[in-house]
């Protein structure tokens, strides 16, 4: 996608002005399936992205960020809530045939979709960062900026090479039917293909995201910091924040200092330790084992406090 945002500067004020002039924006997400997987392999992921790209084009919205997880999806789009719902309905209808063929029609039918309006530049940055961090916080095998099923690798990346891709104009009618699993598929000319996949750079508005973040350093800083904001978003989307012990340790020590004027949970009373444990559970959705380690409480006590999280 080629867009010219050169009339807007890099200051926060200028970027806020750009946000206002290109709004509305929406976060489209599906709640994680609890007992099954929607995505089993890379072929499923390719199909989902191909159909999302086509559905977005047909719904006249722009995709700005995406994450295709095994049991849920995240999209940041440039479009209203109504347009986001239209995009999802379009994607869902096009997906029925494919997921029925691989015996995933029940999983598809159980998906619950939600929509969050993005009303400020600060919220936009937090929502995009949440989406591109999603695979990274769930799996320790995922590189934040090198995961093909999430858009994090697209931004401020001059190393991407698409010279071997082909345009949609050279695809035959049979190719289009095979790639999109539909009897008829009108494909826009700007789509580029490689190994049966619509390349994300041909349907993600990378330039707008980069301009709204300002520069590569600020983008990286936002993606790697601000854990509190990401935790709040995860809880609001009914997902596990997946904070590590190291991340929680820093915050627990800071809470001890600010709330109890102590440098360690070891020095707190039993009542204070339990009070601290409740706060960490609510604030960071920490596991019982993490709370036991961080708050100097036995696991049996922690499990009694939070029986629904006991394992």
C-alpha positions as CSV (number, residue, x, y, z in Angstrom):
1,X,0.0,0.0,0.0
2,X,1.3,3.4,-0.9
3,X,0.1,6.3,1.1
4,X,1.6,9.8,1.5
5,X,1.5,11.2,5.0
6,X,4.3,13.7,4.4
7,X,2.1,16.6,5.4
8,X,2.2,15.5,9.0
9,X,5.2,15.9,11.2
10,X,6.6,13.5,13.8
11,X,5.7,15.4,17.0
12,X,3.0,14.0,19.2
13,X,0.7,16.9,18.3
14,X,1.2,16.3,14.6
15,X,0.7,12.5,15.0
16,X,-2.5,13.2,17.0
17,X,-3.7,15.4,14.1
18,X,-2.9,12.5,11.7
19,X,-4.8,10.1,13.9
20,X,-7.8,12.4,13.9
21,X,-7.7,12.9,10.2
22,X,-7.5,9.1,9.4
23,X,-9.9,7.9,12.1
24,X,-12.0,5.9,12.9
25,X,-10.0,2.8,14.1
26,X,-11.3,-0.4,15.7
27,X,-9.8,-3.4,17.4
28,X,-11.5,-6.6,16.2
29,X,-10.8,-9.6,18.4
30,X,-12.2,-13.1,19.1
31,X,-12.2,-14.6,22.5
32,X,-9.9,-17.6,22.9
33,X,-11.5,-21.0,22.4
34,X,-11.1,-22.8,25.7
35,X,-11.3,-26.5,24.7
36,X,-10.2,-26.7,21.1
37,X,-8.0,-25.1,18.4
38,X,-9.2,-23.2,15.3
39,X,-5.7,-23.3,13.7
40,X,-3.7,-26.5,13.5
41,X,-1.0,-25.7,10.9
42,X,0.5,-23.0,8.6
43,X,-2.0,-23.9,5.9
44,X,-4.9,-22.8,8.1
45,X,-3.0,-19.6,8.9
46,X,-2.4,-18.8,5.3
47,X,-6.1,-19.4,4.5
48,X,-7.2,-17.2,7.3
49,X,-5.0,-14.3,6.3
50,X,-5.9,-14.7,2.6
51,X,-9.6,-14.4,3.4
52,X,-9.1,-11.6,5.9
53,X,-7.2,-9.6,3.2
54,X,-10.0,-10.2,0.7
55,X,-12.8,-9.5,3.2
56,X,-11.2,-6.3,4.3
57,X,-10.9,-5.1,0.7
58,X,-14.5,-6.0,0.0
59,X,-15.6,-4.3,3.2
60,X,-13.6,-1.1,2.3
61,X,-11.5,-1.2,5.5
62,X,-7.7,-1.2,6.0
63,X,-5.9,-3.7,8.2
64,X,-3.2,-2.0,10.2
65,X,-2.1,-4.9,12.5
66,X,-3.0,-8.6,12.9
67,X,-2.2,-11.7,15.0
68,X,-3.4,-15.1,14.0
69,X,-3.3,-17.3,17.1
70,X,-4.2,-21.0,17.4
71,X,-7.5,-20.3,19.1
72,X,-8.2,-16.6,18.5
73,X,-7.6,-13.6,16.2
74,X,-6.7,-9.9,16.6
75,X,-7.1,-7.2,14.0
76,X,-6.6,-3.4,14.2
77,X,-8.4,-1.9,11.3
78,X,-9.0,1.6,10.0
79,X,-12.8,1.6,9.9
80,X,-15.9,2.1,12.1
81,X,-17.4,-0.4,14.4
82,X,-20.0,-1.1,11.7
83,X,-17.3,-1.7,9.1
84,X,-15.5,-4.0,11.5
85,X,-18.6,-6.0,12.0
86,X,-19.1,-6.1,8.2
87,X,-15.5,-7.3,7.8
88,X,-16.0,-10.1,10.4
89,X,-19.3,-11.3,8.9
90,X,-17.7,-11.3,5.5
91,X,-14.7,-13.3,6.7
92,X,-16.9,-15.7,8.6
93,X,-19.2,-16.5,5.6
94,X,-16.2,-17.1,3.4
95,X,-14.6,-19.4,6.0
96,X,-17.5,-21.8,6.5
97,X,-16.7,-24.0,3.5
98,X,-13.0,-24.3,4.4
99,X,-13.5,-25.1,8.1
100,X,-16.3,-27.5,7.4
101,X,-14.0,-29.4,5.1
102,X,-11.4,-29.8,7.9
103,X,-14.0,-30.7,10.5
104,X,-13.7,-27.4,12.3
105,X,-17.2,-26.1,11.7
106,X,-18.1,-26.4,15.4
107,X,-15.0,-24.4,16.4
108,X,-15.9,-21.8,13.8
109,X,-19.5,-21.6,15.1
110,X,-18.3,-21.2,18.7
111,X,-16.2,-18.1,18.0
112,X,-17.3,-15.0,19.9
113,X,-16.2,-11.7,18.3
114,X,-15.8,-8.4,20.0
115,X,-15.0,-4.8,18.9
116,X,-13.3,-1.9,20.7
117,X,-13.4,1.6,19.3
118,X,-10.0,3.3,19.4
119,X,-10.5,7.0,20.2
120,X,-7.0,8.4,20.8
121,X,-3.5,8.1,19.6
122,X,-2.3,6.8,22.9
123,X,-4.9,4.0,22.8
124,X,-4.0,3.2,19.2
125,X,-0.4,2.7,20.2
126,X,-1.3,0.5,23.1
127,X,-3.8,-1.6,21.1
128,X,-1.3,-2.2,18.2
129,X,1.4,-3.1,20.7
130,X,-0.9,-5.5,22.4
131,X,-1.7,-7.2,19.1
132,X,1.9,-7.7,18.0
133,X,3.0,-8.8,21.4
134,X,0.3,-11.4,21.7
135,X,2.1,-14.4,20.1
136,X,5.3,-13.4,21.9
137,X,3.9,-13.4,25.4
138,X,2.0,-16.7,24.8
139,X,5.0,-18.7,23.5
140,X,8.7,-18.5,24.4
141,X,9.6,-19.8,20.9
142,X,8.2,-16.7,19.1
143,X,10.4,-13.8,18.1
144,X,8.6,-10.5,18.5
145,X,9.7,-9.2,15.2
146,X,10.0,-12.4,13.2
147,X,6.7,-14.3,13.4
148,X,5.0,-14.6,10.0
149,X,1.5,-14.8,11.4
150,X,1.6,-11.5,13.2
151,X,2.3,-8.1,11.6
152,X,5.1,-7.1,14.1
153,X,7.9,-7.8,11.6
154,X,6.4,-5.5,8.9
155,X,7.0,-2.1,10.6
156,X,10.3,-0.2,10.2
157,X,11.8,-3.2,8.4
158,X,13.8,-2.3,5.3
159,X,15.1,-5.9,5.0
160,X,11.8,-7.3,3.6
161,X,12.3,-8.7,0.1
162,X,9.3,-9.3,-2.1
163,X,11.0,-9.4,-5.5
164,X,10.0,-13.1,-6.0
165,X,6.3,-12.4,-5.4
166,X,3.7,-12.3,-8.2
167,X,0.8,-10.0,-8.9
168,X,-2.8,-11.1,-8.9
169,X,-3.1,-10.2,-12.6
170,X,-1.1,-13.4,-13.5
171,X,-3.3,-15.7,-11.4
172,X,-5.6,-17.9,-13.4
173,X,-9.3,-18.4,-12.5
174,X,-8.3,-21.8,-11.1
175,X,-5.5,-20.3,-9.0
176,X,-7.9,-17.9,-7.4
177,X,-10.4,-20.6,-6.6
178,X,-7.7,-22.7,-5.0
179,X,-6.2,-19.9,-2.9
180,X,-9.5,-18.6,-1.6
181,X,-11.5,-21.8,-1.6
182,X,-14.4,-20.1,-3.4
183,X,-16.2,-20.7,-6.7
184,X,-15.7,-17.0,-7.6
185,X,-13.0,-14.7,-6.2
186,X,-12.4,-11.2,-7.5
187,X,-8.9,-10.2,-6.3
188,X,-7.6,-6.6,-6.3
189,X,-4.7,-5.8,-8.5
190,X,-2.5,-4.6,-5.6
191,X,-2.4,-8.0,-3.9
192,X,1.0,-9.7,-4.2
193,X,1.4,-13.5,-3.8
194,X,4.2,-15.8,-2.7
195,X,3.8,-19.5,-1.9
196,X,0.0,-19.3,-2.1
197,X,-0.2,-16.5,0.4
198,X,-1.3,-12.9,0.0
199,X,1.8,-11.0,1.2
200,X,0.8,-8.9,4.3
201,X,2.6,-5.8,2.9
202,X,0.0,-5.7,0.1
203,X,-2.9,-5.5,2.5
204,X,-1.6,-4.0,5.7
205,X,-1.2,-0.2,5.8
206,X,2.3,-0.2,7.2
207,X,3.0,3.4,6.3
208,X,0.2,4.7,8.5
209,X,1.2,2.7,11.5
210,X,4.8,3.8,11.2
211,X,3.8,7.4,10.9
212,X,1.6,7.2,14.0
213,X,4.3,5.6,16.0
214,X,6.8,8.3,14.9
215,X,10.1,6.4,14.5
216,X,11.6,2.9,14.8
217,X,13.1,3.6,18.3
218,X,9.8,4.7,19.8
219,X,8.1,1.7,18.1
220,X,10.6,-0.7,19.7
221,X,10.4,1.0,23.1
222,X,6.6,0.8,23.1
223,X,6.6,-2.9,22.0
224,X,9.1,-3.9,24.8
225,X,7.8,-1.7,27.6
226,X,4.6,-0.5,29.3
227,X,3.6,-3.9,30.7
228,X,0.9,-2.4,32.9
229,X,-1.0,-1.2,29.9
230,X,-0.6,-4.5,28.1
231,X,-1.8,-6.4,31.2
232,X,-4.9,-4.3,31.5
233,X,-5.8,-4.9,27.8
234,X,-5.2,-8.7,28.2
235,X,-7.6,-8.9,31.1
236,X,-10.2,-6.8,29.3
237,X,-10.0,-9.3,26.4
238,X,-10.2,-12.2,28.8
239,X,-6.7,-13.4,28.0
240,X,-3.8,-14.3,30.2
241,X,-1.1,-11.5,30.4
242,X,1.6,-14.2,30.7
243,X,4.1,-12.1,32.7
244,X,7.3,-13.8,33.7
245,X,8.6,-14.1,37.2
246,X,11.2,-11.4,36.5
247,X,8.6,-9.0,35.3
248,X,6.4,-9.7,38.3
249,X,9.4,-9.6,40.7
250,X,10.2,-6.0,39.8
251,X,6.5,-4.9,40.3
252,X,6.2,-6.8,43.6
253,X,9.3,-5.2,45.1
254,X,8.0,-1.8,44.0
255,X,4.6,-2.5,45.6
256,X,6.3,-3.5,48.8
257,X,8.2,-0.3,48.9
258,X,5.3,2.0,47.9
259,X,2.6,0.3,50.0
260,X,4.4,-1.1,53.0
261,X,7.8,0.7,53.1
262,X,9.5,-2.6,52.9
263,X,12.1,-3.9,50.5
264,X,10.9,-7.5,50.4
265,X,7.7,-9.5,50.9
266,X,9.7,-11.6,53.4
267,X,9.5,-8.8,55.9
268,X,5.7,-8.4,55.7
269,X,3.1,-9.7,58.1
270,X,1.0,-12.7,57.0
271,X,-2.0,-10.3,56.6
272,X,0.1,-8.0,54.4
273,X,1.4,-10.9,52.3
274,X,-2.1,-12.0,51.6
275,X,-3.2,-8.5,50.8
276,X,-0.3,-8.2,48.4
277,X,-1.2,-11.5,46.8
278,X,-4.8,-10.4,46.2
279,X,-3.5,-7.2,44.5
280,X,-1.1,-9.1,42.3
281,X,-3.7,-11.6,41.3
282,X,-6.2,-8.9,40.3
283,X,-3.7,-6.5,38.7
284,X,-1.5,-9.0,36.8
285,X,-3.5,-12.3,36.7
286,X,-0.5,-14.1,38.2
287,X,-0.6,-17.8,38.7
288,X,-0.9,-19.3,42.2
289,X,2.7,-20.7,41.9
290,X,4.0,-17.2,41.0
291,X,2.1,-15.6,43.9
292,X,3.5,-18.2,46.2
293,X,7.1,-17.5,45.1
294,X,6.8,-13.7,45.0
295,X,4.8,-13.1,48.2
296,X,6.6,-15.6,50.4
297,X,3.4,-17.7,50.9
298,X,3.1,-21.4,50.9
299,X,1.4,-22.9,47.8
300,X,-1.3,-24.5,50.0
301,X,-2.2,-21.1,51.4
302,X,-2.2,-19.5,47.9
303,X,-4.4,-22.3,46.6
304,X,-6.9,-21.8,49.5
305,X,-7.0,-18.1,48.6
306,X,-7.5,-18.7,44.9
307,X,-9.1,-22.1,44.6
308,X,-10.3,-21.5,41.0
309,X,-6.6,-21.1,39.9
310,X,-5.3,-24.1,41.9
311,X,-3.7,-26.9,39.9
